[in-house]
Amino acid sequence: MKNINKIVVTVLFFTLSTFGFAQDKTQKSSGNGGSYQGVGSLNVGLGMGFHHGAGGINADYEFLQLGQDFTLAAALSYYGWDTGHSKHNTFGMGVRFRWYADRVLGITSNKWDVFASGDVGFGITNSNYYGEHDGGNNISPIYWGIGIGTKYHISEKIGIQAIIGTGAQIGVTFGL
């Protein structure tokens, strides 16, 4: 089963990458009212997971245009939490897909972006149990997340963002 999951994720990644390279990477305005700022954005934020009050930091860089309103980003995260009988830290790596809804919603302002996002990747978790239990490292084969969010661009180079979904995040976005 693990090999099947790896194969599916690998095929999906290469399929989307091939499709994305055929797109115009310079596109910032999708026409018909949409004017999102995606590719070339570095998004960094403080996050809170809804599982045991986990807190951490997230970062993603949108590097690829996928179709008219979609982007693909490389994503990194670090979260830590304490359950009362154990302490956990997770470092995650994966990709974040964003669908910018500006065009569909008729948002014409260059200041605002509205999007839905989906994350997929894997995490490396270190667990330390209080008392007689042993701790250790664990690699999760896959993690996922979904959310909706918005960005407010103060200028072309800096803005603020917020995302809510399988967790919550607030942070800054940099146009590079």
Beta strands, then each sheet from edge to edge (+ up, - down):
strand 1: 41-49
strand 2: 55-66
strand 3: 70-82
strand 4: 86-100
strand 5: 112-129
strand 6: 136-153
strand 7: 158-165
strand 8: 167-175
sheet 1: 1+ 2- 3+ 4- 5+ 6- 7+ 8- 1+
end
